[in-house]
Amino acid sequence: MIRFTSKRMDDDKLFRLMRAVGWNKSTKPILRNWRTGYSYGPRYNEDITVLGEALGINSFVEDVNFYYNAMSKIRVERRKASRIFLERFAYIFEIKILSFLSLLLKKSTPVS
């Protein structure tokens, strides 16, 4: 989004530009999500094309499938990495809980 920031454009202005070139979305927060990295950018080919037209980035228009496929791959890899992280976190958390419970049981068991 370098072109977006270099033109000192806010979400309102980008929204108006995109609507002017045919964007049919009705919400501006999606633009903030793209800009801030909350999402990895446009999810649909049409959105990539319109963004390219609005910002004057010809390669977005000409190579829309390249950008779409690249972003799709990034999304898939992010989901895989998140899944691996959560599995490892759950495993470590389970080990810690079991260790903690074991210590509690040892402390609460009366010595004969």
N, C-alpha and C positions, 0 to 999 in steps of 0.2 A: 504494500500500500504506500510505497514511496511517493508515487505520483499524487496520491491523495493528500499526504502530508506536505509535500513540496508546494502544492497549490493552496495550502492553508485552508483546506476545505473541511467543513464540519459535516455531520451526518445529514443535517437538513438540506444543505446544498447538494451533496451527493445524491440524496434521495430525489430531489427535484430533477437533477440531470438524468438519473436513471429512468425516472418516470417519463421524461421528455423523449427518450429514445426507445420507449416501449416496455419498460419493466412493469409487470402487473402485480407486484407485491404491494401490500397495503400497510406494512409496518416498518418503522425505522430502526427498532432495536437490533434487527438482524445485521444492519450495517455496522453498528457498534460491536457486535459479537465478532464480525470478521476483522475489524480494525484492531480490537484488543487481543485477539487470539483465543477468545473463548471458544469459538469454532474455527475450523481451519479454512474458512473462506466459503465461497459459493458451493452449493451442493449439486446444482443442476447446470447443465451445459448452457441453457438460456441465460442464466444469471451471470455466468462467466462472460458470455458474449456481450450482454448489456453493460456489464461493468467495464469491459474493454472499450466499448463504444463511448460510454460516458466519460471515461478518463483519457481517451485517446491512446489506448494501448493496443495497437493493431495486432500484436501477436496473440492476445487473448481471443480476438475474433478469428484470426486465421488458423490458429493452432488450438482451438477450443478443446478438442479431444485429448490432446497432450496434457493440458492443464487439468482437465477433468480426471483423467486416469491417474495423474500424479497425486492429486488430492485424495482420490479414492484409496490409493495405495497407502498414503500417509495415515488416513483414518483407520484402515484395517490394521496396520502395524501398531498404531496407538492402542487400539482395542486389545490386540494380542499382549502388548506390554502391560497394559492395565490388568488384564486377566492374570498374567504371571505374577505381577506384584501382589495382587489380592490373594492369590493362592499361597504365596510364600508368607505374606503377612498373617493369614489365617493359621497356617501351620505353626509359625513362631508363637503366635498368640496362644494357640492350643497348648503348646509345650510349656509356655510360661504359666498358664492357668493350671495345668496338671501338676507342675512342680510346686506351685503355691498351695494347691489343695493338699498335696502330699505333705508339705511342711505343716499345714494346719492340722491334719490328721495326726501326725506324729506328736505335735504339741498337746493335742487334746486327749490323746490316749493315756490313761492312767498307767503309771509304772507299778508293776506288781512286786 
